Amino acid sequence: MNKGYPPQNRGTPKIQVLCILNPKSKKVSTMEKDQTNNSPQPTGISPPGQIFLTYVRTLQFMKTRLKGIDEGKAVHILQTEIEGRFFIYPKHDRKKELAALVAAGELEISEIISPHSGRTMKTYKARRAGAMDLYLIKPQPKEYGSQIKLIKSHLMRVSLPPGAASTPYFDAFLRFRTDLLDLFFTVDAFAGRIHTPITNFHRTHRPYILIDGQHTIGLDVTTMQPLLLGKILLNKVGKNEFTNWIDAGEDVYIKLQQAAGLATRDEAKKRFFEILFAPPSNSLADMFGDNDWIRWINKYKRADEPSNPHGTRHHTNLAWLLQTTEVEVMRKVWQALNDAGIVFLSVHDEIIVKEMEMHRAESLFRKVLDMEFAFYNLNIKGAICSTPSDIHPNTPLRPEPMPQPIELVKLLPVADEVSRILEPDEPVTWDAEISELEAYFAAIELPTEPIKLNPCSTITNAAKFVESHFAAVKAQNGNQYFFPYLSHLKDLQRNLIKNQN
């Protein structure tokens, strides 16, 4: 069956990712030798210089994950880190080593003014494609509460079905999460939002995410930011025009469009958010009217807010308040799901759950929203058209080696220790199930007319369907990414037995 996955578009091959456990061990020599055999390396660059270049490329990859691979994006590295980790004095002269990398055309060094401190700082950019090593990044260990720890552990249960579109960052997450999960999980200091490869994944790709090999659906709150603003304004201002629109279920962007005399709803939405999060000015009042709620917003964006981590950047006060309020609401949703034993993934104001848990998750989500808002719209994002998968134990899936070759990121593990980590100790097979299904289909005559397997799927050629699915499950026996193929054969068997009876 064709699931209609969006086409994979990963661009032109640019980067190689080379994985080692310890950059100071003898494995480094192996890495350099392998690189020399595969592609010419610049002369006059010391081994620490090569490792530093690898580090810069890796940081560029991780720092630009929200926008994809952007080789034009430089990264900031502290001078103390460069000298303490790569060019250790007095054996190496940091300035000379960096100058050699620049002279070889491998590194670009720039100076920029920090938007936070106002000080001059150096940024670094690798100018050529080459090796990357995620093990060179050292995330600061964080202590999380039980709720956040559980959400973090759910990332180990994520996979993608065969043929689904992905990104280099998501592929790296699936490949290295067993060893380096902390690289892919953060709780921001600004408002406590959770950031993972799921939150950074393209919206078009998210519907194909699997949890424990099961298809998923998304539940999110429509126009969450205006809802939160209405809630805040009611608390800060009292009854006001904006909150009245929200509580009455009005389309707030259409109301703003009408108030400002704008051509389209989208234009009103865009202008509203631009003005809302920009420094305070008369623009909001000029466009949407000089109302009490607008006056409060402008006043709040000039005030001291001790709880805002951005300090004197007062215009960020409202963004901070909206996001922290969102997190407060969603924490209640997360706790309800945790208490019910429902595995979920968090994407800010959205949760992703197994298709089979949709009704329970929706009920719990609504109970929280009923206590928070007078009116809201909970959007249930349609599941992929497919047959429901059989339930199987909720155990974390071991990351599978990424398919080779990868167009944009090619992972080349060179350490035996890494290979052992990434491969399951005791492979699970489907031999018994395959044999049972083969015996069943060999003993019957398959229908020649189309078979409607479910409201989303119709098999037009049962013989080819069975043949292709058996080929997949035999070639990938025990590979959880291919579990849906086995499930589809079982669904067809049940369908035929039911019709026969």
C-alpha positions as a Python dict, from the first residue, in 0.01 Angstrom:
ca = {
    (1, 'M'): (0, 0, 0),
    (2, 'N'): (118, 350, -76),
    (3, 'K'): (106, 556, 241),
    (4, 'G'): (167, 879, 55),
    (5, 'Y'): (482, 977, 240),
    (6, 'P'): (612, 1318, 135),
    (7, 'P'): (917, 1286, -89),
    (8, 'Q'): (1253, 1303, 81),
    (9, 'N'): (1438, 1619, -17),
    (10, 'R'): (1769, 1633, 159),
    (11, 'G'): (1957, 1849, -83),
    (12, 'T'): (2308, 1804, -220),
    (13, 'P'): (2556, 1584, -31),
    (14, 'K'): (2770, 1814, 179),
    (15, 'I'): (2874, 1669, 511),
    (16, 'Q'): (3020, 1350, 651),
    (17, 'V'): (2960, 1258, 1013),
    (18, 'L'): (3238, 1053, 1167),
    (19, 'C'): (3166, 898, 1504),
    (20, 'I'): (3437, 819, 1762),
    (21, 'L'): (3413, 763, 2134),
    (22, 'N'): (3717, 952, 2258),
    (23, 'P'): (3888, 1214, 2041),
    (24, 'K'): (4205, 1186, 2250),
    (25, 'S'): (4238, 810, 2209),
    (26, 'K'): (4415, 615, 1934),
    (27, 'K'): (4084, 608, 1750),
    (28, 'V'): (4174, 956, 1627),
    (29, 'S'): (4463, 817, 1427),
    (30, 'T'): (4229, 568, 1265),
    (31, 'M'): (3992, 849, 1181),
    (32, 'E'): (4264, 1057, 1018),
    (33, 'K'): (4395, 760, 821),
    (34, 'D'): (4048, 672, 694),
    (35, 'Q'): (3985, 1032, 595),
    (36, 'T'): (4314, 1046, 407),
    (37, 'N'): (4221, 735, 212),
    (38, 'N'): (3878, 872, 120),
    (39, 'S'): (3954, 1234, 41),
    (40, 'P'): (4262, 1455, 30),
    (41, 'Q'): (4333, 1643, 350),
    (42, 'P'): (4497, 1986, 366),
    (43, 'T'): (4865, 1983, 452),
    (44, 'G'): (5019, 2185, 732),
    (45, 'I'): (4731, 2127, 973),
    (46, 'S'): (4807, 1950, 1300),
    (47, 'P'): (4595, 1666, 1442),
    (48, 'P'): (4444, 1904, 1704),
    (49, 'G'): (4358, 2138, 1416),
    (50, 'Q'): (4171, 1859, 1237),
    (51, 'I'): (3979, 1778, 1554),
    (52, 'F'): (3893, 2145, 1606),
    (53, 'L'): (3758, 2167, 1251),
    (54, 'T'): (3546, 1858, 1319),
    (55, 'Y'): (3415, 2026, 1633),
    (56, 'V'): (3324, 2345, 1445),
    (57, 'R'): (3134, 2149, 1177),
    (58, 'T'): (2951, 1952, 1444),
    (59, 'L'): (2848, 2267, 1630),
    (60, 'Q'): (2729, 2423, 1304),
    (61, 'F'): (2514, 2117, 1242),
    (62, 'M'): (2363, 2114, 1592),
    (63, 'K'): (2320, 2491, 1631),
    (64, 'T'): (2136, 2533, 1301),
    (65, 'R'): (1899, 2237, 1345),
    (66, 'L'): (1592, 2464, 1350),
    (67, 'K'): (1667, 2585, 999),
    (68, 'G'): (1826, 2273, 856),
    (69, 'I'): (2185, 2255, 740),
    (70, 'D'): (2316, 2609, 697),
    (71, 'E'): (2684, 2609, 621),
    (72, 'G'): (2687, 2988, 625),
    (73, 'K'): (2604, 2996, 996),
    (74, 'A'): (2907, 3055, 1217),
    (75, 'V'): (2926, 2942, 1580),
    (76, 'H'): (3070, 3104, 1890),
    (77, 'I'): (3332, 2911, 2091),
    (78, 'L'): (3498, 3049, 2403),
    (79, 'Q'): (3872, 3109, 2379),
    (80, 'T'): (3920, 2924, 2709),
    (81, 'E'): (3750, 2616, 2561),
    (82, 'I'): (3962, 2626, 2245),
    (83, 'E'): (4285, 2646, 2445),
    (84, 'G'): (4173, 2403, 2715),
    (85, 'R'): (4047, 2128, 2482),
    (86, 'F'): (4219, 2158, 2146),
    (87, 'F'): (4534, 2373, 2145),
    (88, 'I'): (4671, 2316, 2491),
    (89, 'Y'): (4949, 2555, 2590),
    (90, 'P'): (5250, 2536, 2583),
    (91, 'K'): (5259, 2240, 2345),
    (92, 'H'): (5033, 2422, 2098),
    (93, 'D'): (5004, 2791, 2022),
    (94, 'R'): (4632, 2865, 1980),
    (95, 'K'): (4677, 3175, 1766),
    (96, 'K'): (4924, 3006, 1527),
    (97, 'E'): (4707, 2694, 1498),
    (98, 'L'): (4398, 2899, 1415),
    (99, 'A'): (4596, 3112, 1170),
    (100, 'A'): (4712, 2795, 993),
    (101, 'L'): (4352, 2677, 955),
    (102, 'V'): (4253, 3016, 811),
    (103, 'A'): (4552, 3018, 573),
    (104, 'A'): (4460, 2670, 450),
    (105, 'G'): (4113, 2793, 358),
    (106, 'E'): (3953, 2558, 612),
    (107, 'L'): (3829, 2807, 871),
    (108, 'E'): (3673, 3151, 874),
    (109, 'I'): (3694, 3364, 1189),
    (110, 'S'): (3475, 3670, 1240),
    (111, 'E'): (3399, 3913, 1519),
    (112, 'I'): (3047, 4013, 1615),
    (113, 'I'): (2885, 4212, 1894),
    (114, 'S'): (2694, 3996, 2141),
    (115, 'P'): (2326, 4103, 2149),
    (116, 'H'): (2313, 4009, 2518),
    (117, 'S'): (2636, 4147, 2666),
    (118, 'G'): (2732, 4403, 2404),
    (119, 'R'): (3084, 4262, 2400),
    (120, 'T'): (3288, 4160, 2097),
    (121, 'M'): (3308, 3783, 2048),
    (122, 'K'): (3465, 3556, 1789),
    (123, 'T'): (3268, 3317, 1569),
    (124, 'Y'): (3398, 3024, 1364),
    (125, 'K'): (3283, 2865, 1041),
    (126, 'A'): (3420, 2558, 864),
    (127, 'R'): (3458, 2643, 496),
    (128, 'R'): (3468, 2288, 357),
    (129, 'A'): (3270, 1969, 403),
    (130, 'G'): (3431, 1709, 622),
    (131, 'A'): (3397, 1498, 935),
    (132, 'M'): (3161, 1560, 1223),
    (133, 'D'): (3167, 1395, 1565),
    (134, 'L'): (2873, 1432, 1803),
    (135, 'Y'): (3083, 1288, 2085),
    (136, 'L'): (3294, 1605, 2087),
    (137, 'I'): (2998, 1804, 2220),
    (138, 'K'): (2973, 1794, 2597),
    (139, 'P'): (2622, 1885, 2714),
    (140, 'Q'): (2592, 2015, 3067),
    (141, 'P'): (2419, 1751, 3282),
    (142, 'K'): (2074, 1868, 3393),
    (143, 'E'): (1859, 1746, 3678),
    (144, 'Y'): (1493, 1719, 3585),
    (145, 'G'): (1187, 1632, 3787),
    (146, 'S'): (1004, 1303, 3740),
    (147, 'Q'): (756, 1454, 3492),
    (148, 'I'): (1027, 1584, 3257),
    (149, 'K'): (1238, 1269, 3296),
    (150, 'L'): (945, 1059, 3177),
    (151, 'I'): (886, 1285, 2876),
    (152, 'K'): (1255, 1259, 2791),
    (153, 'S'): (1244, 878, 2813),
    (154, 'H'): (959, 868, 2559),
    (155, 'L'): (1205, 979, 2289),
    (156, 'M'): (1357, 630, 2301),
    (157, 'R'): (1028, 488, 2173),
    (158, 'V'): (1019, 697, 1854),
    (159, 'S'): (1084, 566, 1503),
    (160, 'L'): (987, 634, 1141),
    (161, 'P'): (834, 385, 897),
    (162, 'P'): (1025, 288, 583),
    (163, 'G'): (1009, 553, 311),
    (164, 'A'): (901, 838, 538),
    (165, 'A'): (1075, 1171, 482),
    (166, 'S'): (1328, 1278, 742),
    (167, 'T'): (1596, 1538, 806),
    (168, 'P'): (1968, 1502, 880),
    (169, 'Y'): (1913, 1619, 1238),
    (170, 'F'): (1632, 1369, 1298),
    (171, 'D'): (1839, 1091, 1144),
    (172, 'A'): (2128, 1177, 1376),
    (173, 'F'): (1888, 1168, 1671),
    (174, 'L'): (1765, 818, 1582),
    (175, 'R'): (2121, 704, 1529),
    (176, 'F'): (2285, 839, 1844),
    (177, 'R'): (2011, 881, 2104),
    (178, 'T'): (2112, 573, 2305),
    (179, 'D'): (2449, 728, 2386),
    (180, 'L'): (2381, 1099, 2346),
    (181, 'L'): (2017, 1166, 2435),
    (182, 'D'): (2114, 1479, 2632),
    (183, 'L'): (2228, 1640, 2305),
    (184, 'F'): (1873, 1613, 2173),
    (185, 'F'): (1672, 1722, 2478),
    (186, 'T'): (1664, 2066, 2637),
    (187, 'V'): (1432, 2266, 2858),
    (188, 'D'): (1487, 2633, 2778),
    (189, 'A'): (1570, 2875, 3057),
    (190, 'F'): (1343, 3143, 2910),
    (191, 'A'): (1004, 2986, 2978),
    (192, 'G'): (1059, 2616, 3046),
    (193, 'R'): (958, 2495, 2701),
    (194, 'I'): (1080, 2150, 2599),
    (195, 'H'): (1284, 2125, 2278),
    (196, 'T'): (1349, 1791, 2109),
    (197, 'P'): (1396, 1658, 1755),
    (198, 'I'): (1016, 1618, 1753),
    (199, 'T'): (955, 1991, 1809),
    (200, 'N'): (1212, 2069, 1538),
    (201, 'F'): (1070, 1816, 1291),
    (202, 'H'): (889, 1954, 986),
    (203, 'R'): (512, 1972, 1028),
    (204, 'T'): (468, 1774, 708),
    (205, 'H'): (682, 1493, 852),
    (206, 'R'): (534, 1464, 1202),
    (207, 'P'): (225, 1260, 1105),
    (208, 'Y'): (455, 971, 1011),
    (209, 'I'): (621, 946, 1354),
    (210, 'L'): (571, 609, 1524),
    (211, 'I'): (564, 540, 1898),
    (212, 'D'): (653, 180, 1984),
    (213, 'G'): (600, 104, 1615),
    (214, 'Q'): (240, 232, 1634),
    (215, 'H'): (87, 506, 1418),
    (216, 'T'): (24, 836, 1593),
    (217, 'I'): (-209, 1136, 1594),
    (218, 'G'): (-157, 1491, 1716),
    (219, 'L'): (-376, 1695, 1950),
    (220, 'D'): (-321, 2069, 1966),
    (221, 'V'): (-505, 2383, 2071),
    (222, 'T'): (-607, 2610, 1784),
    (223, 'T'): (-485, 2972, 1823),
    (224, 'M'): (-322, 2893, 2157),
    (225, 'Q'): (-136, 3226, 2185),
    (226, 'P'): (-450, 3443, 2150),
    (227, 'L'): (-627, 3212, 2399),
    (228, 'L'): (-347, 3260, 2649),
    (229, 'L'): (-343, 3635, 2591),
    (230, 'G'): (-718, 3650, 2657),
    (231, 'K'): (-666, 3460, 2983),
    (232, 'I'): (-380, 3690, 3088),
    (233, 'L'): (-567, 4009, 2999),
    (234, 'L'): (-872, 3902, 3201),
    (235, 'N'): (-644, 3858, 3501),
    (236, 'K'): (-446, 4181, 3450),
    (237, 'V'): (-706, 4420, 3308),
    (238, 'G'): (-1042, 4267, 3392),
    (239, 'K'): (-1319, 4253, 3133),
    (240, 'N'): (-1189, 4374, 2798),
    (241, 'E'): (-1268, 4361, 2429),
    (242, 'F'): (-1001, 4105, 2337),
    (243, 'T'): (-1097, 3854, 2608),
    (244, 'N'): (-1463, 3897, 2515),
    (245, 'W'): (-1382, 3797, 2156),
    (246, 'I'): (-1195, 3489, 2277),
    (247, 'D'): (-1460, 3380, 2526),
    (248, 'A'): (-1734, 3422, 2265),
    (249, 'G'): (-1552, 3192, 2024),
    (250, 'E'): (-1491, 3469, 1772),
    (251, 'D'): (-1214, 3437, 1514),
    (252, 'V'): (-985, 3691, 1676),
    (253, 'Y'): (-785, 3750, 1357),
    (254, 'I'): (-1097, 3839, 1162),
    (255, 'K'): (-1200, 4079, 1439),
    (256, 'L'): (-857, 4242, 1422),
    (257, 'Q'): (-873, 4248, 1043),
    (258, 'Q'): (-1202, 4437, 1064),
    (259, 'A'): (-1076, 4673, 1333),
    (260, 'A'): (-765, 4761, 1133),
    (261, 'G'): (-931, 4760, 790),
    (262, 'L'): (-680, 4508, 653),
    (263, 'A'): (-731, 4312, 333),
    (264, 'T'): (-700, 3958, 467),
    (265, 'R'): (-713, 3757, 788),
    (266, 'D'): (-355, 3636, 733),
    (267, 'E'): (-233, 3993, 708),
    (268, 'A'): (-405, 4080, 1035),
    (269, 'K'): (-249, 3776, 1203),
    (270, 'K'): (98, 3860, 1076),
    (271, 'R'): (80, 4227, 1175),
    (272, 'F'): (-68, 4144, 1515),
    (273, 'F'): (220, 3913, 1611),
    (274, 'E'): (483, 4144, 1465),
    (275, 'I'): (359, 4431, 1679),
    (276, 'L'): (283, 4214, 1980),
    (277, 'F'): (641, 4094, 2024),
    (278, 'A'): (823, 4404, 1899),
    (279, 'P'): (941, 4686, 2127),
    (280, 'P'): (651, 4900, 2259),
    (281, 'S'): (521, 5168, 2025),
    (282, 'N'): (202, 5332, 1913),
    (283, 'S'): (173, 5093, 1618),
    (284, 'L'): (-60, 4854, 1801),
    (285, 'A'): (-297, 5131, 1905),
    (286, 'D'): (-281, 5298, 1564),
    (287, 'M'): (-371, 4974, 1387),
    (288, 'F'): (-620, 4808, 1621),
    (289, 'G'): (-751, 5097, 1834),
    (290, 'D'): (-648, 5259, 2162),
    (291, 'N'): (-815, 5011, 2398),
    (292, 'D'): (-740, 4922, 2759),
    (293, 'W'): (-588, 4586, 2664),
    (294, 'I'): (-355, 4749, 2413),
    (295, 'R'): (-247, 5010, 2667),
    (296, 'W'): (-168, 4733, 2918),
    (297, 'I'): (45, 4545, 2661),
    (298, 'N'): (253, 4853, 2581),
    (299, 'K'): (294, 4933, 2950),
    (300, 'Y'): (397, 4577, 3033),
    (301, 'K'): (656, 4574, 2755),
    (302, 'R'): (824, 4877, 2921),
    (303, 'A'): (807, 4750, 3278),
    (304, 'D'): (1065, 4568, 3488),
    (305, 'E'): (977, 4198, 3506),
    (306, 'P'): (1215, 4034, 3756),
    (307, 'S'): (1113, 3684, 3647),
    (308, 'N'): (1200, 3742, 3279),
    (309, 'P'): (1544, 3585, 3217),
    (310, 'H'): (1608, 3841, 2943),
    (311, 'G'): (1633, 4111, 3209),
    (312, 'T'): (1648, 4461, 3064),
    (313, 'R'): (1509, 4350, 2727),
    (314, 'H'): (1167, 4457, 2849),
    (315, 'H'): (993, 4413, 2514),
    (316, 'T'): (1030, 4034, 2562),
    (317, 'N'): (813, 4044, 2875),
    (318, 'L'): (495, 3950, 2693),
    (319, 'A'): (658, 3665, 2500),
    (320, 'W'): (793, 3533, 2831),
    (321, 'L'): (453, 3560, 3002),
    (322, 'L'): (269, 3389, 2716),
    (323, 'Q'): (517, 3102, 2697),
    (324, 'T'): (536, 3045, 3073),
    (325, 'T'): (156, 3044, 3090),
    (326, 'E'): (147, 2792, 2804),
    (327, 'V'): (393, 2568, 2989),
    (328, 'E'): (184, 2591, 3309),
    (329, 'V'): (-124, 2472, 3120),
    (330, 'M'): (59, 2199, 2931),
    (331, 'R'): (227, 2068, 3247),
    (332, 'K'): (-120, 1985, 3376),
    (333, 'V'): (-192, 1800, 3051),
    (334, 'W'): (141, 1613, 3072),
    (335, 'Q'): (73, 1511, 3432),
    (336, 'A'): (-275, 1381, 3344),
    (337, 'L'): (-128, 1172, 3062),
    (338, 'N'): (156, 1044, 3282),
    (339, 'D'): (-89, 945, 3556),
    (340, 'A'): (-296, 756, 3297),
    (341, 'G'): (11, 574, 3165),
    (342, 'I'): (-23, 726, 2817),
    (343, 'V'): (304, 761, 2627),
    (344, 'F'): (322, 1096, 2447),
    (345, 'L'): (556, 1339, 2275),
    (346, 'S'): (545, 1711, 2346),
    (347, 'V'): (547, 1985, 2081),
    (348, 'H'): (478, 2301, 2284),
    (349, 'D'): (95, 2327, 2281),
    (350, 'E'): (58, 1993, 2103),
    (351, 'I'): (89, 1633, 2215),
    (352, 'I'): (146, 1330, 1991),
    (353, 'V'): (7, 996, 2107),
    (354, 'K'): (-56, 654, 1963),
    (355, 'E'): (-363, 637, 1743),
    (356, 'M'): (-513, 376, 1977),
    (357, 'E'): (-486, 622, 2271),
    (358, 'M'): (-656, 909, 2088),
    (359, 'H'): (-989, 907, 2277),
    (360, 'R'): (-837, 873, 2623),
    (361, 'A'): (-578, 1142, 2552),
    (362, 'E'): (-842, 1377, 2408),
    (363, 'S'): (-1064, 1334, 2714),
    (364, 'L'): (-779, 1415, 2954),
    (365, 'F'): (-665, 1712, 2742),
    (366, 'R'): (-1018, 1855, 2740),
    (367, 'K'): (-1055, 1819, 3118),
    (368, 'V'): (-754, 2046, 3164),
    (369, 'L'): (-865, 2296, 2900),
    (370, 'D'): (-1216, 2312, 3050),
    (371, 'M'): (-1060, 2444, 3370),
    (372, 'E'): (-843, 2700, 3190),
    (373, 'F'): (-1056, 2856, 2915),
    (374, 'A'): (-1418, 2957, 2862),
    (375, 'F'): (-1387, 2863, 2495),
    (376, 'Y'): (-1128, 2665, 2301),
    (377, 'N'): (-1092, 2441, 1999),
    (378, 'L'): (-893, 2121, 2037),
    (379, 'N'): (-769, 2015, 1697),
    (380, 'I'): (-726, 1644, 1631),
    (381, 'K'): (-478, 1605, 1350),
    (382, 'G'): (-576, 1322, 1122),
    (383, 'A'): (-387, 998, 1150),
    (384, 'I'): (-214, 845, 850),
    (385, 'C'): (-452, 636, 640),
    (386, 'S'): (-352, 290, 751),
    (387, 'T'): (-474, -10, 938),
    (388, 'P'): (-436, 3, 1315),
    (389, 'S'): (-122, -182, 1416),
    (390, 'D'): (-132, -470, 1660),
    (391, 'I'): (-39, -381, 2015),
    (392, 'H'): (304, -497, 2116),
    (393, 'P'): (503, -438, 2437),
    (394, 'N'): (580, -76, 2519),
    (395, 'T'): (955, -127, 2534),
    (396, 'P'): (1200, 132, 2398),
    (397, 'L'): (1310, 54, 2044),
    (398, 'R'): (1684, 27, 1998),
    (399, 'P'): (1808, 279, 1740),
    (400, 'E'): (1863, 119, 1401),
    (401, 'P'): (2170, 202, 1192),
    (402, 'M'): (2085, 475, 947),
    (403, 'P'): (2042, 365, 585),
    (404, 'Q'): (2351, 407, 369),
    (405, 'P'): (2414, 617, 179),
    (406, 'I'): (2255, 923, 340),
    (407, 'E'): (2229, 1209, 94),
    (408, 'L'): (2315, 1498, 324),
    (409, 'V'): (2465, 1336, 632),
    (410, 'K'): (2666, 1018, 604),
    (411, 'L'): (2738, 854, 938),
    (412, 'L'): (3054, 643, 945),
    (413, 'P'): (3102, 467, 1280),
    (414, 'V'): (3463, 358, 1321),
    (415, 'A'): (3480, 242, 1682),
    (416, 'D'): (3391, -116, 1772),
    (417, 'E'): (3239, 12, 2094),
    (418, 'V'): (2991, 226, 1900),
    (419, 'S'): (2883, -64, 1683),
    (420, 'R'): (2812, -273, 1989),
    (421, 'I'): (2604, 6, 2141),
    (422, 'L'): (2393, 57, 1831),
    (423, 'E'): (2317, -307, 1754),
    (424, 'P'): (2060, -507, 1957),
    (425, 'D'): (2216, -774, 2176),
    (426, 'E'): (1950, -1035, 2100),
    (427, 'P'): (1762, -975, 1773),
    (428, 'V'): (1391, -1051, 1788),
    (429, 'T'): (1251, -1231, 1484),
    (430, 'W'): (902, -1286, 1347),
    (431, 'D'): (975, -1638, 1219),
    (432, 'A'): (671, -1800, 1383),
    (433, 'E'): (429, -1531, 1265),
    (434, 'I'): (570, -1533, 912),
    (435, 'S'): (539, -1912, 890),
    (436, 'E'): (180, -1902, 1015),
    (437, 'L'): (83, -1631, 766),
    (438, 'E'): (259, -1809, 478),
    (439, 'A'): (68, -2128, 555),
    (440, 'Y'): (-262, -1940, 561),
    (441, 'F'): (-214, -1753, 233),
    (442, 'A'): (-79, -2066, 59),
    (443, 'A'): (-398, -2254, 148),
    (444, 'I'): (-648, -2002, 11),
    (445, 'E'): (-728, -1844, -321),
    (446, 'L'): (-683, -1469, -304),
    (447, 'P'): (-969, -1252, -433),
    (448, 'T'): (-911, -1077, -763),
    (449, 'E'): (-1146, -788, -690),
    (450, 'P'): (-1035, -485, -479),
    (451, 'I'): (-1040, -535, -102),
    (452, 'K'): (-1128, -239, 120),
    (453, 'L'): (-906, -298, 419),
    (454, 'N'): (-1029, 9, 612),
    (455, 'P'): (-1176, 353, 530),
    (456, 'C'): (-831, 474, 424),
    (457, 'S'): (-688, 174, 239),
    (458, 'T'): (-798, -36, -57),
    (459, 'I'): (-593, -325, -194),
    (460, 'T'): (-634, -338, -571),
    (461, 'N'): (-413, -642, -630),
    (462, 'A'): (-411, -884, -337),
    (463, 'A'): (-152, -1119, -490),
    (464, 'K'): (104, -843, -542),
    (465, 'F'): (23, -698, -200),
    (466, 'V'): (95, -1029, -26),
    (467, 'E'): (408, -1093, -232),
    (468, 'S'): (559, -749, -166),
    (469, 'H'): (478, -755, 205),
    (470, 'F'): (628, -1101, 257),
    (471, 'A'): (941, -984, 75),
    (472, 'A'): (969, -688, 312),
    (473, 'V'): (917, -879, 638),
    (474, 'K'): (1155, -1159, 537),
    (475, 'A'): (1429, -917, 431),
    (476, 'Q'): (1384, -709, 748),
    (477, 'N'): (1286, -984, 989),
    (478, 'G'): (1266, -837, 1340),
    (479, 'N'): (1332, -479, 1229),
    (480, 'Q'): (1071, -272, 1414),
    (481, 'Y'): (1066, -9, 1139),
    (482, 'F'): (911, -277, 914),
    (483, 'F'): (660, -399, 1171),
    (484, 'P'): (368, -228, 987),
    (485, 'Y'): (424, -466, 691),
    (486, 'L'): (370, -766, 918),
    (487, 'S'): (69, -595, 1073),
    (488, 'H'): (-85, -532, 730),
    (489, 'L'): (-59, -902, 643),
    (490, 'K'): (-237, -988, 968),
    (491, 'D'): (-506, -730, 893),
    (492, 'L'): (-564, -880, 550),
    (493, 'Q'): (-586, -1227, 704),
    (494, 'R'): (-847, -1109, 955),
    (495, 'N'): (-1040, -932, 682),
    (496, 'L'): (-1053, -1244, 463),
    (497, 'I'): (-1152, -1469, 752),
    (498, 'K'): (-1428, -1229, 853),
    (499, 'N'): (-1569, -1209, 499),
    (500, 'Q'): (-1548, -1585, 460),
    (501, 'N'): (-1747, -1637, 779),
}
